[in-house]
Amino acid sequence: MFDPEVRALEPDVIAWRRHMHRFPEVSFEETQTTRFLEELLRRFGADEIGRPAETGLVARVFGKKAGRPAVVAFRADIDALPMQEENDLPYRSAHAGVMHACGHDGHAAMLLGLARLLCEQRESFCGEARLIFQHAEELPPGGAAELVRAGALDGAEAALGLHLSSNFDTGVFALKRGVLTSNVDRFSVTVTGRGGHCAFPEQCADPLLAASGMVTALQSIVSRRVPATEPAVVSVCEFHAGTAYNIIPSEARLNASVRSFGADTRRLIEREARRICGGIAAAHGCTADLEWHEGYPSVVNDARLADEAERLVAVRFGAERIRPIGVILPGEDFSYMLDGRPGFFVELGARNAALLCDQPHHNPRYRMDEAALLCGVQYQYDF
């Protein structure tokens, strides 16, 4: 199943992943991680290593095989999440309140494995492999847009990415042509009223009561305004109000996440959110200020590259490892790298209940089955 040179890398890939897991860093603060990656890439013999942004880096490896010199970019994200790990592992996070709970440590380790293979096997390919270790995927505006603006993708004819997934068994490749991920937006609502003593509510304009009505009513956008054939999510995830049990506050604040597909639905949700929040606030004698923050656009997979990925997986791992999937709602700023070039993004299964690797992403007990790492290295190497 695996080429001998790929199989030989497994202990190192696992060791690199565990090192990054033990020393995680949140978005835009990946200084130690970037230094670790750069030291290894220099040791491997990468032809060029650049820092288009303060954290994250881009390495280039040039092949020596004769042929048309294509430029293909491979991307891995490297940031962790601001959460406390609850796993009892020898390599558990050494940084309080920070954890790799989304597989990015595995992504970076797999790309390191590819980098070393390409440096050792320059005669086996022509053109340029551009290896992008991207910072800040988890925190909009994200690192991908910053790298694109800095020219990190200039000249690349295609961009390839992958994500380890606890939704699929280890070694399963979940593939989709066309639109894969959702648009990712968010909005905040500040509700301003008139505070006062809880015993005299008639003297107040209660922003907490108004905001509570908004939480309920916002759910009607998807259920009553978005067509049932169009996937969308509106989730109010934060509610802040009040300072004491007997004081009606003067202000309440909501923060919500929005997932959608297509520009029309994106605009519809924003318009309806403004209408609902403004109307409910007015009905309670309050005002509502809604701030809309547009986030990552959808990842759209190129059909030709999807066909090639399916062929490669079938030949290398067997057709039974291929899982056709529908759209998925998590966002991905890899989408910015597809502006002006085709690309393909695959979900690689890393779920194994027997090894306790079955918790969802962004969970304090998230674990990955490290057997998936070699699958990712081989897949990228075959491309």
Salt bridges, closest charged atoms under 4 A:
ASP3 OD1 - ARG316 NH1 3.04
GLU10 OE1 - ARG7 NH1 3.01
ASP12 OD2 - ARG116 NH1 2.88
GLU38 OE2 - ARG42 NH2 2.74
GLU38 OE1 - ARG51 NH2 2.89
ASP47 OD2 - ARG122 NH2 3.41
GLU48 OE1 - ARG60 NE 3.94
ASP77 OD2 - ARG75 NH1 3.77
ASP77 OD2 - HIS104 NE2 3.21
ASP77 OD1 - HIS107 ND1 2.61
ASP79 OD1 - HIS104 ND1 3.01
GLU85 OE2 - HIS21 NE2 3.02
GLU86 OE1 - ARG365 NE 3.61
ASP105 OD2 - ARG17 NE 2.98
ASP105 OD2 - HIS21 ND1 2.88
GLU120 OE2 - ARG116 NE 3.57
GLU128 OE2 - ARG60 NE 3.60
GLU128 OE2 - ARG130 NE 2.67
GLU137 OE1 - HIS104 NE2 3.62
GLU138 OE2 - HIS104 NE2 3.50
GLU138 OE2 - HIS362 NE2 3.43
GLU146 OE1 - HIS135 NE2 2.70
GLU157 OE1 - ARG68 NH2 2.99
ASP169 OD1 - ARG351 NE 2.99
ASP185 OD2 - ARG266 NE 2.76
GLU238 OE1 - HIS240 NE2 2.93
GLU270 OE1 - ARG267 NH2 3.18
GLU270 OE2 - ARG274 NH2 3.16
GLU272 OE1 - ARG225 NE 3.29
GLU272 OE1 - ARG275 NH2 2.68
GLU291 OE1 - HIS293 NE2 3.76
GLU294 OE2 - ARG266 NH1 3.91
GLU294 OE1 - ARG267 NH2 3.16
ASP307 OD1 - ARG177 NH2 2.62
GLU308 OE2 - ARG311 NH2 2.75
GLU310 OE1 - ARG177 NH2 2.85
GLU332 OE1 - ARG75 NH2 2.92
ASP333 OD1 - ARG75 NH2 2.90
GLU370 OE2 - ARG17 NH1 2.91
GLU370 OE1 - ARG18 NH2 2.75
ASP382 OD2 - ARG316 NE 2.97
